[in-house]
Amino acid sequence: MAAGAASFELLTPPGLGGVAVVRVWGDGARQAAAQYLRLPDSGLPEVGAGPILAGLLLEGERVDDVLVVTRQTGDVELHLHGAPALVAALERAVGGFHARPASRGERLLRGAETRAHLELGLEQAAETFEAFLSRIARLDPRRRAAELSAAERRSVAALAQCESLPLVLCGAQNAGKSTLMNRLLFSERVLAGPTPGLTRDPVVESVVLAGYGYELCDTAGDGDAASEVDRRALERTRARVEGGGLRLLLVAADRLPSARDRALVGTGTVVVRSKADLPAVHWPADFQADLDLCCLDPGRSSAIRWAVGEALRRHRGLPAAGPVGGFAALDRAELEQLRAVRHGGAAP
């Protein structure tokens, strides 16, 4: 059994392999690793030193030769032969393998979907929440207040990159919603065509636009309900549209905005003048379009995704995705803790 609070974790995938890597982490990691090793006179390698060759001891018997590496974190890695029977024997001897909980930066890196997410994860991995609190506690009150205020502002941009916001495509029938959704997804995910009413049930997919995540929902077009099925589809659409999050309101360039279109314009709505290839009507001066799009050509999907993502980012008042310039909260619990400290409370 591992000594103290140290744990053993299998880093390589389970199963047959040429090499298996086992990390020993936690308090007493070096002592825990040493009790399963026959070491040279120099002992375990110090941090920054190269690997050494040692014997792996199980039940007092040398069963393998292993490379031993000490990482900058103080963890010890054992690189042994990857035979499943040997790995299983070590697992039994140490009382089971236990994964170390991912740090805040590691969680972000593991879920990264874009280069911007990777860069944010690397930035945030540089300092733990506890280290940040310890560092600012040593500052004078004025500087500490400024640091906490700046960290809270940075957290808005960081959290926006870590969370997905509902984004509903809405507008009249045949406004081009389903075609736009297909371009944003790089696939023909939903039926699109000149026939009104092809979309009835809401279709939801995840997408990252300009570095920010969204739960994209295509809905039935607004219009007359010719049947009970159409009426129910419109009810579901209106529930989605009015359910919070953001809206992409599509209005075809060859049509005037309807009363329903005007009713949807507000803080959470980005207006897209779609089908920009068609002869346009005289667009009303009191109905501002944020974006003009023609989505006929699948080859323009990347440009369309970027244009829509940038329009949404500007609408939300967010900076370009990526590093935010320093420590930031990465989830709601961290943000609440940050705010509690800023307003004079102790760190939970």
C-alpha positions as CSV (number, residue, x, y, z in Angstrom):
1,M,0.0,0.0,0.0
2,A,1.2,3.5,-0.8
3,A,2.8,5.4,2.1
4,G,1.1,8.5,3.5
5,A,-1.3,10.4,1.3
6,A,0.4,9.4,-2.0
7,S,-1.5,7.7,-4.8
8,F,-0.5,5.8,-7.9
9,E,-2.1,6.6,-11.2
10,L,-1.8,4.8,-14.6
11,L,-1.1,7.5,-17.2
12,T,-1.0,5.3,-20.3
13,P,-4.2,3.6,-21.7
14,P,-5.0,0.2,-20.1
15,G,-4.3,-2.9,-22.1
16,L,-1.3,-4.4,-24.0
17,G,1.5,-1.9,-24.7
18,G,5.2,-1.6,-25.0
19,V,5.5,0.8,-22.1
20,A,3.3,1.7,-19.2
21,V,3.7,4.9,-17.2
22,V,2.6,5.1,-13.6
23,R,2.6,8.4,-11.8
24,V,3.0,8.6,-8.0
25,W,1.5,11.9,-6.7
26,G,0.5,13.5,-3.5
27,D,2.2,14.0,-0.1
28,G,5.0,11.5,0.4
29,A,5.2,10.6,-3.4
30,R,8.9,10.0,-3.3
31,Q,8.8,7.8,-0.2
32,A,5.8,5.8,-1.6
33,A,7.6,5.2,-4.9
34,A,10.9,4.3,-3.2
35,Q,9.4,1.4,-1.3
36,Y,8.7,-0.4,-4.6
37,L,12.1,0.2,-6.1
38,R,15.6,-1.1,-5.8
39,L,17.5,2.1,-6.3
40,P,21.2,2.8,-7.1
41,D,23.3,4.4,-4.4
42,S,22.4,7.9,-5.7
43,G,18.7,7.3,-4.7
44,L,15.7,8.8,-6.5
45,P,16.5,11.5,-9.0
46,E,16.1,15.1,-7.9
47,V,13.8,17.5,-9.6
48,G,15.4,18.5,-12.9
49,A,17.8,15.6,-13.0
50,G,17.6,13.0,-15.8
51,P,15.9,9.6,-15.4
52,I,17.6,6.7,-13.6
53,L,17.3,2.9,-14.0
54,A,15.9,1.0,-11.1
55,G,14.4,-2.4,-10.2
56,L,10.7,-2.8,-9.6
57,L,10.1,-4.8,-6.4
58,L,6.8,-6.6,-5.8
59,E,6.6,-8.7,-2.7
60,G,10.3,-8.4,-2.3
61,E,11.1,-9.8,-5.7
62,R,12.6,-7.8,-8.6
63,V,10.1,-8.2,-11.4
64,D,11.1,-5.6,-13.9
65,D,13.6,-2.8,-14.8
66,V,12.0,0.7,-14.8
67,L,13.0,4.2,-15.7
68,V,12.3,6.6,-12.8
69,V,11.6,10.3,-13.5
70,T,11.0,13.1,-11.0
71,R,8.8,15.9,-12.4
72,Q,8.9,19.6,-11.6
73,T,5.7,19.1,-9.6
74,G,7.4,16.6,-7.3
75,D,5.5,13.7,-8.9
76,V,7.5,10.5,-9.6
77,E,6.9,8.5,-12.8
78,L,7.7,4.9,-13.2
79,H,8.2,3.8,-16.8
80,L,7.8,0.0,-16.9
81,H,7.2,-2.7,-19.5
82,G,3.5,-2.6,-20.6
83,A,2.6,-6.3,-20.1
84,P,-1.0,-6.2,-18.6
85,A,-0.1,-8.9,-16.0
86,L,2.8,-6.8,-14.8
87,V,0.7,-3.6,-14.6
88,A,-2.1,-5.5,-12.8
89,A,0.4,-6.9,-10.3
90,L,1.7,-3.4,-9.5
91,E,-1.9,-2.1,-9.2
92,R,-2.7,-4.8,-6.6
93,A,0.5,-4.1,-4.7
94,V,-0.2,-0.4,-4.3
95,G,-3.9,-0.8,-3.4
96,G,-5.3,0.3,-6.8
97,F,-4.7,3.2,-9.2
98,H,-6.3,6.6,-8.4
99,A,-6.4,9.5,-10.8
100,R,-5.4,12.9,-9.5
101,P,-8.2,15.4,-9.8
102,A,-7.6,17.7,-12.7
103,S,-6.6,21.2,-11.9
104,R,-8.6,24.1,-13.2
105,G,-6.2,24.7,-16.1
106,E,-6.1,20.9,-16.9
107,R,-9.9,20.7,-17.1
108,L,-9.9,23.6,-19.6
109,L,-7.1,22.1,-21.6
110,R,-8.8,18.7,-21.8
111,G,-12.0,20.2,-23.1
112,A,-10.4,22.6,-25.5
113,E,-12.0,22.8,-28.9
114,T,-10.0,25.7,-30.4
115,R,-6.5,27.1,-30.3
116,A,-7.9,30.0,-28.3
117,H,-9.2,27.6,-25.6
118,L,-5.8,25.9,-25.4
119,E,-4.1,29.3,-25.0
120,L,-6.6,30.3,-22.2
121,G,-6.0,26.9,-20.5
122,L,-2.2,27.3,-20.6
123,E,-2.6,30.8,-19.1
124,Q,-4.9,29.7,-16.3
125,A,-2.8,26.6,-15.5
126,A,0.0,28.9,-14.4
127,E,-1.7,29.8,-11.1
128,T,-4.0,28.0,-8.8
129,F,-7.0,29.7,-7.1
130,E,-5.2,29.3,-3.7
131,A,-2.0,30.8,-5.0
132,F,-3.9,33.8,-6.4
133,L,-5.6,34.4,-3.1
134,S,-2.3,34.0,-1.2
135,R,-0.6,36.5,-3.6
136,I,-3.2,39.2,-3.3
137,A,-3.4,38.8,0.5
138,R,0.1,40.2,0.7
139,L,-0.8,43.4,-1.2
140,D,-1.9,46.7,0.4
141,P,-5.7,47.2,0.6
142,R,-5.9,49.5,-2.4
143,R,-3.9,47.3,-4.7
144,R,-5.7,44.2,-3.5
145,A,-9.1,45.8,-4.3
146,A,-7.8,46.7,-7.8
147,E,-6.5,43.2,-8.4
148,L,-9.8,41.6,-7.4
149,S,-11.8,44.0,-9.5
150,A,-9.6,43.3,-12.5
151,A,-9.8,39.5,-11.9
152,E,-13.6,39.7,-11.8
153,R,-13.6,41.6,-15.2
154,R,-11.3,39.0,-16.7
155,S,-13.6,36.3,-15.4
156,V,-16.5,37.5,-17.6
157,A,-14.5,36.8,-20.8
158,A,-13.0,33.5,-19.4
159,L,-16.4,32.1,-18.3
160,A,-17.9,33.0,-21.6
161,Q,-15.3,30.8,-23.3
162,C,-16.0,28.0,-20.8
163,E,-19.8,27.9,-21.0
164,S,-22.1,27.5,-23.9
165,L,-24.9,29.9,-24.4
166,P,-28.3,29.0,-26.0
167,L,-28.5,30.5,-29.5
168,V,-31.8,30.3,-31.3
169,L,-32.2,30.8,-35.1
170,C,-35.6,32.4,-35.7
171,G,-37.5,34.3,-38.3
172,A,-40.2,33.8,-40.9
173,Q,-40.6,30.7,-43.0
174,N,-38.0,30.5,-45.8
175,A,-35.8,33.1,-44.3
176,G,-32.8,30.8,-44.6
177,K,-32.5,29.5,-41.0
178,S,-31.8,25.9,-41.8
179,T,-29.3,26.7,-44.6
180,L,-27.4,29.0,-42.1
181,M,-27.4,26.2,-39.5
182,N,-25.9,23.8,-42.0
183,R,-23.1,26.3,-42.8
184,L,-22.4,26.9,-39.2
185,L,-22.1,23.1,-38.6
186,F,-20.1,22.3,-41.7
187,S,-22.7,19.6,-42.5
188,E,-26.1,19.2,-44.0
189,R,-27.6,18.6,-40.6
190,V,-31.1,19.8,-41.3
191,L,-33.4,19.8,-44.4
192,A,-33.2,23.1,-46.3
193,G,-35.1,24.2,-49.4
194,P,-37.6,26.5,-50.9
195,T,-40.6,24.6,-49.5
196,P,-41.9,26.4,-46.4
197,G,-42.2,24.4,-43.2
198,L,-39.4,21.8,-43.7
199,T,-38.3,22.3,-40.1
200,R,-40.9,21.6,-37.4
201,D,-39.2,20.2,-34.3
202,P,-36.3,22.3,-32.9
203,V,-32.9,20.8,-33.8
204,V,-30.1,21.5,-31.3
205,E,-26.3,21.1,-31.9
206,S,-23.2,22.5,-30.1
207,V,-21.0,24.8,-32.1
208,V,-18.0,27.1,-31.3
209,L,-18.1,30.5,-33.1
210,A,-15.1,32.9,-32.9
211,G,-13.9,31.0,-29.8
212,Y,-17.2,31.1,-27.9
213,G,-19.5,28.1,-27.4
214,Y,-23.2,28.0,-28.3
215,E,-26.1,25.5,-28.2
216,L,-27.4,26.3,-31.6
217,C,-31.1,25.6,-32.1
218,D,-32.9,25.7,-35.5
219,T,-36.7,26.3,-35.2
220,A,-39.8,26.2,-37.3
221,G,-40.3,29.4,-39.3
222,D,-42.9,31.9,-38.1
223,G,-46.0,32.0,-40.3
224,D,-49.5,30.7,-40.7
225,A,-50.3,27.3,-39.2
226,A,-52.0,25.3,-41.9
227,S,-52.5,22.2,-39.6
228,E,-52.5,21.2,-36.0
229,V,-48.9,19.9,-36.5
230,D,-47.9,23.3,-37.7
231,R,-49.6,25.0,-34.8
232,R,-47.7,22.8,-32.3
233,A,-44.4,23.5,-34.1
234,L,-45.0,27.2,-33.8
235,E,-45.7,26.9,-30.1
236,R,-42.5,25.0,-29.6
237,T,-40.6,27.6,-31.6
238,R,-42.0,30.5,-29.7
239,A,-41.2,28.8,-26.4
240,R,-37.5,28.4,-27.6
241,V,-37.3,32.0,-28.9
242,E,-38.6,33.5,-25.6
243,G,-36.7,31.1,-23.4
244,G,-33.6,33.2,-22.9
245,G,-30.1,33.2,-24.3
246,L,-29.4,34.8,-27.7
247,R,-31.3,35.0,-30.9
248,L,-30.2,35.1,-34.5
249,L,-33.1,36.7,-36.3
250,L,-33.1,36.1,-40.0
251,V,-35.0,38.4,-42.3
252,A,-34.7,37.7,-46.1
253,A,-33.3,40.7,-48.0
254,D,-36.2,40.5,-50.5
255,R,-38.9,41.0,-47.8
256,L,-39.8,43.7,-45.4
257,P,-39.4,42.9,-41.7
258,S,-42.7,41.7,-40.3
259,A,-44.4,42.9,-37.1
260,R,-43.2,39.6,-35.5
261,D,-39.6,40.4,-36.6
262,R,-39.8,43.8,-35.0
263,A,-41.2,42.4,-31.8
264,L,-38.2,40.1,-31.5
265,V,-35.6,42.9,-31.8
266,G,-34.0,43.6,-28.5
267,T,-31.0,43.2,-26.2
268,G,-30.6,39.5,-27.0
269,T,-31.1,39.6,-30.7
270,V,-28.6,39.8,-33.6
271,V,-30.4,40.7,-36.9
272,V,-29.2,38.9,-40.0
273,R,-30.3,40.1,-43.4
274,S,-30.2,36.8,-45.2
275,K,-30.3,35.8,-48.9
276,A,-28.2,38.8,-49.7
277,D,-27.8,37.6,-53.3
278,L,-31.5,38.4,-54.0
279,P,-32.7,41.8,-55.2
280,A,-33.3,43.7,-52.0
281,V,-36.3,45.7,-51.0
282,H,-35.9,49.2,-49.7
283,W,-34.8,48.3,-46.2
284,P,-36.5,50.4,-43.5
285,A,-34.1,52.8,-41.8
286,D,-35.5,52.0,-38.3
287,F,-34.7,48.3,-38.6
288,Q,-31.0,47.9,-38.2
289,A,-29.3,44.7,-39.6
290,D,-26.1,43.6,-37.9
291,L,-25.0,41.3,-40.7
292,D,-25.6,40.6,-44.4
293,L,-25.2,36.9,-45.4
294,C,-25.6,34.7,-48.5
295,C,-25.4,31.1,-47.5
296,L,-25.9,29.3,-50.8
297,D,-22.3,28.3,-51.3
298,P,-21.1,25.6,-48.8
299,G,-17.5,26.6,-49.7
300,R,-18.1,29.8,-47.8
301,S,-18.9,28.1,-44.5
302,S,-15.7,29.1,-42.8
303,A,-16.2,32.8,-43.7
304,I,-19.9,32.6,-42.6
305,R,-19.0,31.0,-39.3
306,W,-16.4,33.7,-38.6
307,A,-18.8,36.5,-39.6
308,V,-21.6,35.2,-37.4
309,G,-19.2,34.5,-34.5
310,E,-17.7,38.0,-34.6
311,A,-21.2,39.6,-34.8
312,L,-22.2,37.7,-31.7
313,R,-19.0,38.5,-29.9
314,R,-19.4,42.2,-30.5
315,H,-23.1,42.1,-29.5
316,R,-22.1,40.5,-26.2
317,G,-19.3,43.0,-25.6
318,L,-16.6,40.4,-25.3
319,P,-12.9,40.5,-26.3
320,A,-11.3,38.2,-28.9
321,A,-11.3,34.6,-27.5
322,G,-8.1,33.4,-25.9
323,P,-6.0,34.5,-22.9
324,V,-7.6,37.2,-20.7
325,G,-4.4,38.7,-19.3
326,G,-4.2,37.1,-15.9
327,F,-6.0,34.9,-13.3
328,A,-9.7,34.5,-13.9
329,A,-12.5,32.4,-12.5
330,L,-13.3,29.4,-14.8
331,D,-16.6,28.3,-13.3
332,R,-19.5,29.9,-11.3
333,A,-18.3,28.6,-8.0
334,E,-14.9,30.2,-8.4
335,L,-16.6,33.5,-9.5
336,E,-18.8,33.5,-6.4
337,Q,-15.7,32.8,-4.3
338,L,-13.8,35.7,-6.0
339,R,-16.7,38.1,-5.4
340,A,-17.0,37.0,-1.7
341,V,-13.3,37.9,-1.2
342,R,-13.6,41.1,-3.1
343,H,-16.5,42.3,-0.9
344,G,-14.7,41.6,2.3
345,G,-15.6,38.0,3.0
346,A,-13.1,35.2,3.8
347,A,-12.3,32.7,1.1
348,P,-14.6,29.7,1.6
